């Protein structure tokens, strides 16, 4: 009794808890998020209206806050989904209200109660959806304002570096900035500075010597390491060469970092110089990275080069890459200095213009070299260089480099420095990223070849293509950022991707697609496992013939795949009823345009169910004779006696005339014809032929073979041996054996097999004997 009471109290408590939860879900107005959201959204609308007086950083901050709210509202829109579905299903079970309005009072009360529950459950969802749409609209307005500002800034006409009126301002700012930076260097005549330097001098000297050793000896040590790693079999694949080549960056870069630390330990530099020294490892890394990339793309040895140009062109390309790195770092130094010291726009334009000119010339010259990538004039000894599509990409990019190398300096000279910079420097960075993709694709191919033992052949494998495709997809966001996209643009695309898209009122999201794929793959795997079990363990123990077993296995496969797809659609929550119109239109198209394919498909189903022919049957159709090897839903494959495959559409097997020699069993009749000369004892012939037929082990005795005297031919007396064979598949072999035996016995018995006889009549035989004079 106590147990029953305890169970009853537990059930009551669960019901009360569920009701309280439902009430909590039905009170969206009490959520503190919404009053706060009203304040934030009102401020956002006011800021957008006054956007001209707000800088981009403030707009980005406001956008990030709105994006956080939008994420919360998006999650809230999916609240109570299961309970709403359950209540809605109950309402659907009650049916529609009768037209006359007369229904039992209990059903009316239940309907009203369920409708109220549904309204309470949908209330927070509707509020969240309204807030979501408002946040999404505000975010779209902010993005539009930011893009408009960026476009105006790119098209803004600034001071021209070729205008002599801007040169005095640039010269004055340069002197001022140089003077301010030089003041940050401490005076060694000061006793305190000398004492501090003297205390740190031993450590500084050690660090300087160590850094210089790493910078100048690092490449030598890396080369020695490469030669050592070659002993482990890495020469063929290039894996060890790639890994050790990274030491060309790591060791000197460590030296640059140690040198920066040593200089900062002197205590002689102020805040401005300290900021410049902090950037020294980064700039050193850029220089070393450009050099490493050039050595990988345009290697000195033909077998290591990744771009198909001649050795002289690769040497020039390495020089151009070095110049690009120096110019790129020089621009970085100028930008850091201008961040430390305020400079006029004229100064920035004048000091940056020489770098733009030199970088444009370098890009143009490098583009000229890369345009010859993969052309037939390339040295034939470079057999390991990349081929095909990558060459076309490189040549296209080379043409773009030449165009940018001309346009960017011209735009900067006119005064459109922002537009020129937005065109020039992203091109250089894109060149670097494209080169990194090529290098990493080759490394992944070599690594795959080392693991699988394929060696250099793995560079042409499907794995290499997949690695290149994956790397290209991976760098797409980075390329977008380089060419002016904002991080928020990428996050917005990702958010839209996660939200999915609507098809016929059904929202397809990555989660939905993943559910569908996982369930379908699971169902497909189970189907194949069941088929394998039936084929190997179950069906061989039954009396079903091979054709029936194959038909049953194929049917299980089709049904399993159909059920897997149906269950996957149900689990993923895809509403196929919304696609009814599309499916109807598609069915009309199938009826008119794909009727032959549909006919073959239906015929294949009939063949598997009705089984007029089965795999392994000997059939004749359309003048082709052979064994049925495979029956699919569209066609049937027949192997002829010439060992050729004939693909027959299934509709031909259903609507046409088919001869099946082994349907149901392999018993078949053999007819052997033979003729003897006139005057031969026919009874003796009959006895000899009967003995020959009965002596064949493949000939059945029930019914026994029969010898038929067919009649009197033009040249012979015609006989036939008619016998039933146990296996008609041996008909040619049995016929050949019987013919051999007939020839031998007839010769031994003195029975003649006549030749064809013909009478020749001459109308004027006198011409054969001309008259004698």
Secondary structure, 3 states (H helix, E strand, C coil): CHHHHHHHHHHHHHHHHHHHHHHHHCCHHHCHHHHHHHHHHHHHHHHHHCHHHCCHHHHHHHHHHHHHHHHHHHHHCCCCHHHHHHHHHHHHHHCCCCCCCCCCHHHHHHHHHHHHHHHHHHHHHHHHHHHHHHHHHHHHHHHHHHHHHHHHHHCCCCCCCCCHHHHHHHHHHHHHHHHHHHHCECCCCCHHHHHHHHHHHHHHHHHHHHHHHHHHHHHHHHHHHHHHHHHHCCCCCCHHHHHHHCHHHHHHHHHHHHHHHHHHHCCCECHHHHHHHHCHHHHHHHHHHHHHHHHHHCCCCHHHCCCCCCHHHHHHHHHHHHHHHHHHHHHHHHHHHHHHCCCCHHHHHHHHHHHHHHHHHHHHHHHHHHCCCCCCCCCCCCCCCCCCHHHHHHHHHHHHHHHHHHHHHHHHHHCCHHHHHHHHHHHHHHHHHHHHHHHHHHHHHHHHHHHHCCHHHHHHCHHHHHHHHHHHHHHHHHHHHHCCCCHHHHHHHHHHHHHCEEECCEEECHHHHHHHHHHHHHHHHHHHHHHHHHHHHHHHHCCCCHHHHHHHHHHHHHHHHHHHHHHHHHHHCCCHHHHHHHHHHHHHHHHHHCHHHHHHHHHHHHHHHHCCCCCCCEEEECCEEEEEEEECCCEEEEEECCCCEEEEEHHHHHHCCEEECCCCCCCEEEEEEEEECCCCCHHHHHHHHHHHHHCCCCECCCCCCEEEEEEECCCCEEEEEEEEECCHHHHHHHHHHHHHHHHHHHHHHCCCCCCCCCCCCCCCHHHHCCCCC
